[in-house]
Amino acid sequence: MIFLLVAFGLGSLLVAALTRWLGTRVFLVAAIVPTASFAWALAQSPAVLGGRVVEESFSWIPQLGLTLDVRLDTLSWVMALVVSGVGALVMVYCVRYFGDDEPSLGRFAGVLLAFAGSMFGLVVADDVFLLFILWEATSVFSYLLIGHRTASKASRGAALQALLVTTFGGLVMLVGLVILSVNAGTTSLSAIIGGADAAQPATVVAVFLVLVGALSKSAVFPFHFWLPAAMAAPTPVSAYLHAAAMVKAGVYLIARLAPGFADVPGWRESLVVLGVATMLLGGWTALKQNDLKLVLAYGTVSQLGFLTVVMGFGTRDAALAGLALLLAHALYKSTLFLVVGIIDHRTGTRDLRRLSGLGREMPVVSTVTALALASMVGLPPLLGFVAKEAVLTSLLDGALELGAIGWVALGGVVLGSVLTVAYAGRFFWGAFWSKAGVDPVRREREHPDFLVSPVLLAASGLALGLLAPLVDGWLGGYAAEFGEVEHPYHLALWHGLEPALGLSALTIALGAVVFAARARLAVTQDALSLRFSAAEGYGLTMRSIDRLAARTTSLTQRGSLPFYLGVVFLVFGGAVTAALVLNRSWPSEVRLWDYPGQLAIGAFMVVAAVAAVRATKRFQAVVLVGITGFGMSALFALQGAPDLALTQILVEVVTLIAFVLVLRRLPARLGEKHGSTHRLVRAAIGIGVGVLMAVVAVVSLGARNDLPISLEWPELAYEGAHGLNVVNVALVDLRGWDTMGELSVIIAAATGVASLIFISTRTDNLPRVPRKAARKDLRARLTADRDQQERTSWLLAGRTLAARNRSILLEVVVRLIFHALIVVSLYVLLVGHNAPGGGFAGGLVAGMALVARYLAGGRVELGAAAPIDAGKLLGAGLLLAAGTALTPLFFGVDALTSTWFTIELGPLGSLDFVTSTVFDIGVYLVVIGLVLDVLRSLGAEVDRQQEEEAGVSS
């Protein structure tokens, strides 16, 4: 079973890629996996029917005790056959339903197969958390399938509505599953059901939370409104998701829990009342629909209510009848949806008022439809008749035994069945009857392959009805979970003249009367139409949420950075102050400095910070803020941390340059456009937070009462990672996972900055300078007559700059130091394991070299210096780091485990190489990519935009 789930996942990726070459035939490839799953489930029939449970388990995260447990018993076996069998036939149907010009056909095929896999996994899952994951996966995939036609507003709205409703129910269900698993001490669904304590209050609450998820998934009142709206999806989606698969998930979960929780107080009453209400509401609404697909949609809502009543009734006979009804419903309702697709293709409409005479023109389709509708209303010898007889008998016995709730269930089902007969007749009349004065447009005849799937499904309903005694043996294993009864009911095509047969005949007769009186009934329905519906309630709720969000945003998102910072600092200050007040560990002494030099540097930083606050120009303020950073570098150096000092200096320089690039688009003076307000309040907040942090630093340093773990790091760095530079070893080895996360954050930040600057595309569009041509031009210019020679270009793109923007001194200096800086960066990278340096510092040095080229020669020179897209550098660096981290797994050791070996260099000695250096190279590439991305976005792209603005203005 786990292998099949993997096959569904890989298959969904494969078919999406193959669509380009196969077109609609890709659905035949997609059908292979569900067909194989159907064959596998059939192969398990002897074991399942023999009373054995097929189980598999895969240890997912052993440290957390998480396993992938799957289980095949009678209920999951039936559902697996339905999901895989109908899924395969729907995919075959898709070959003729879609054209090769269908937009996003590959995505649709891949998502449809992925949904089939999720649904298959859901019905065989035995772990509650695996069940929930697959439950939500079906919601996500259904969202993509319903919204397949992205250009349609109706499709997008229906997809979002289905996603919100079912996901809400799923999250509520998750809480219930967690409570059940905690109470039972296991996440095994079968163990939870087997050891259920229906009288425990926590169990009652948990069960009803789970039922919320089940009812929302199966579109049971009050969640019924999302299903008719989902008819905006292509017909194959409706035939599969909304007839045989997704909407059955909730009914399946009710059936799964019923053996253990049917005696929970309120279980039977809630499901019967909500099921009856859904059945009547859906049937009544289906009678007034003119779109064939909506007739089926509301009819499906009605039938799901029917299934909820029977599956939730909680008796042995009702369970047997419910499973038979579930199987019958999957066959006849998917058939009817597929028929609607064929009619739509043939006529171009689904409006029953415009259809006429199709019965004679499409005899096979009309026959298939008649068989499916006969099964739905309960006519012999179809499986629907067998199931309906079993339902009526079980509910009648339940009414005699349980009293009022049993009579409510029986009466509701009988009345709902009358409506079912009426709208079934209206569907057949509307689709195939000849109507006077109606002459719809005809298209080409349907291809014979188009009929394969609905014919097989309808024939299955007929064959299983004739084989009712065999079906009874197949489904009896699930009914046995409810315990033994004195006179168990058995499925059969003929039970003789019994009350259930009379009730069935009554429903058909009354349904025929209702259908005959459809014109007068339509007037009554218009008069009794409700002014408020669940769908309108959903819309009202969403609009209220939107208004609340808009008002909250208007209050909190005021477009003022000082306001945001003020709120953050006040909340932060209040929380930290409360922690300090509750603190019981105050330091007994305070040491102001270790060296006199620290006091001098600190005083210098304080002066710079105060001056930055008083600065009136932006560039002046940026430089003064940078001075505090350089002061911190000096403190690091005094404390014996050259790595930190080097990195801090490089970061300050790069940050200063980034600030300068941004400042070109801002007014030179602070407050030139927007003056400062509430200065005293701002000053008070700033001073208060500063003093508070100083107190926190003193308290934190004085509160330590044990030796720090950092004292062990030098030994760990040398013995565990063969390195002398503790800082670098910690970054790439001891805490390499943290570094992986930081690299991801860096890439996200670079992408965010670039997306704010680039308007149309993030693709690198820096102008390129052919190196050979540039060098040839440079040599020619150097040998030319100096009296007629223009200013010499020392850089590849120097001549592209206007004369007023060029500096020969800067060009010469950059030409001389660029390659040296690159060599230094490589040296800093490679020695970082045992000396100050590493990938981060080395990448910053290389980035400084690129900064120099850009400042000297502009964006053209930057393109010449780095003829590679920044995104590729970022991706290659992350991929290299991740690959280095995961490679040890293939050798049976933990991720990020490093090793080292010595390379003999002959007369030059030997070289110790540590594998974590490869990880550091990834860091090196990511940092270079970051600097390059900043230069090309804040620098080169801003230059280009300014050039365009200048050209427009001139």
Secondary structure, DSSP 8 states (H G I E B T S, - for coil): -HHHHHHHHHHHHHHHHHHHHHGGGHHHHHTHHHHHHHHHHHHTHHHHHTT--EEEEEEEEGGGTEEEEEEE-HHHHHHHHHHHHHHHHHHHHHHHHS-TT-TTHHHHHHHHHHHHHHHHHHHHB-BHHHHHHHHHHHHHHHHHHHT-STT-HHHHHHHHHHHHHHHHHHHHHHHHHHHHHHHHT--BHHHHHHT--TT-HHHHHHHHHHHHHHHHHTT-TTSTTHHHHGGGS-HHHHHHTTTTSHHHHHHHHHHHHHHHHTTSTTHHHHHHHHHHHHHHHHHHHHTT--BHHHHHHHHHHHHHHHHHHHHTS--HHHHHHHHHHHHHHHHHHHHHHHHHHHHHHHHS--BTTS--SHHHH-HHHHHHHHHHHHHHHT-TTSHHHHHHHHHHHHHHHHHHHH-HHHHHHHHHHHHHHHHHHHHHHHHHHHHHS--TT----------GGGGHHHHHHHHHHHHHHHTHHHHHHHHHHHHGGG---SS-----S---S-HHHHHHHHHHHHHHHHHHTHHHHHHHHHHH--S--HHHHHHHHHHHHHHHHHHHHHHH--S-HHHHHHHHHHHHHHHHHHHHHH-----S-----SSHHHHHHHHHHHHHHHHHHH--BHHHHHHHHHHHHHHHHHHHHHTT-HHHHHHHHHHHHHHHHHHHHHHTTS-SBTTSSS----HHHHHHHHHHHHHHHHHHHHHHHHS--S--GGGGHHHHHHHHH--S-HHHHIIIIITHHHHHHHHHHHHHHHHHHHHHH-SS--S-------HHHHHHHHHHHHHS-TTT------STTGGGS-GGG--HHHHHHHHHHHHHHHHHHHHHHHHTTTSS--HHHHHHHHHHHHHHHHHHHHHHHHHHH--S-HHHHHHHHHHHHHHHHHGGGGGTS-TT---EEEEE-GGG-EEEEETHHHHHHHHHHHHHHHHHHHIIIIIIIHHHHHHHHHHHH-
